């Protein structure tokens, strides 16, 4: 095998491994419901508690679409967590997220360990950071 072919094979394997291990986000512009600008696939293997919560919230009728509204996040968080007591050793996870126009009053709340919740929040923030407010993103949990 020539050096050029060997180098190409290594590059292909590295790219494949990056996708396999979730180091590269998978975005699918073909959206299942037609109401979103983008779709991201949430890594349930990395954040299982948050993934379970998202699935349960969507199954109960909450939106899988997040219309990004960063300016409304503080007010949405205050509204969604109103009357939900804190619990030692847990975070109160919200779905839809506070940074979504769909969040706020009536959000589905679940207690989740801080490492899972904060890791998931960081992952989602990184996926959405380049999208402007008003962008509709469908969150799929696989």
N, C-alpha and C positions, 0 to 999 in steps of 0.2 A: 504494500500500500504506500502511495506517495505521501510526502509530508503534507501537501496541500489537502489531500483527502482525509488524512488523519486529523488535521487541524479542524476541518469542517465537521467531522464526526464528534470531536470533543465539544465544539461549540453547540451542536445540536443536542447532545446529551446534557450539557450544562443548562441550556434553556429549558429542556424538558424537565429536569430536576427542579428548577426554580418554580415552574408551574405546579409540579406535583406536590412540593412542600409548601405551597402557598406564599412563596416569596414574591411572586408577581401577581397582582390582582387580575382576575378574569372579568372582563367587561364584555357584555353581550349587547350590542345595539339593537338586536331584534328582540323587542320587548313582548312578553307574552300577553299583556292586556292592552297594549297600544296607548296607554295613558301616561307613560313615563318617557323621559328623554334618555335615560341610561338605566342599566340594570347592573347591580353588583351581587356577587354570590358570597354570602356570609359564611365564614369557616367554622362550622359547628364542631369540628374536631379540636379546634384551638380554644373555643369559648363555649363549652357545652351547656352551661347553665343559662347563659344569655340566649343561645340559639333555641333552647327549649322554651324560654319565655317568649321570644319573638314568635315562634310557631304557635304557641297557645294563644297569644294575643290576637294574631291574625285569624286563627280558627274561631275566636270569639267575636270576630267582626271588625277588629281594628285594621286600619289601612296598612298595606304592604308598601305603599308609596310614601315617600318623604319629600315634601316640597321644602327645600332648604330655606330657612328663615332664621339666620343666626341672631339677628337683632331681637327676635321674639323669644329666644331661648330662656332667658331669666324669668320672664313673666310666665311662660309655659310651665317651667319647672315648679315655680311657686304654686300655680294652679293645680298641677297634676299631683303634687305631693301634699296638698292641703288636707289635713286630717289623717294622714298616714304616719304613724309614729316611727321614729327611728328604732333600730333594733341592734343591740351591741353585736359587733362582728359581721354585720351585713350592710350592704348598700341597698337603697330602694331603686330598682331599675324601672324605667318608664318605657312603655311602647304605646304609641309612637314616641320617639325621642323628643326631648324638649326643643332641639334645634329644627324640628319639622313644624311647618304650619299646622299639620294635623295633630300635633301634640297639645298638651295642656289639659284643661278640664276633661275628665272622663278617660284619661289615659289608663292603660292596664298597668298595674304596679305589682312587682314581685320582689321579694328579698333575695339577694344574690351575694355570694362572697365578693369582697372588694377586688380581689385579683382578677376574677373572671369578668366582672362588670367593667372595671377600669381598663383592662386590656382590650375588651370588646369596644369600648368607647373610643379608645385611642386608634384602634384598627379602622373603625368606621370614619373617624375624623380624617385620618390619612387618606382614605379612599375618596372622600368628598371635598378635600381641601381646594382642589382646582376648579370646582364647580361654583358658579355664582349663585347668589340667593335667587330663588324663583325656579331653580332647576328641579325637575321632578325625577327622583331616583327610586326605582323599585328595588327592594331588598329581598333577595331570595335566600332561603336557608336550605342548604342541602345536607 
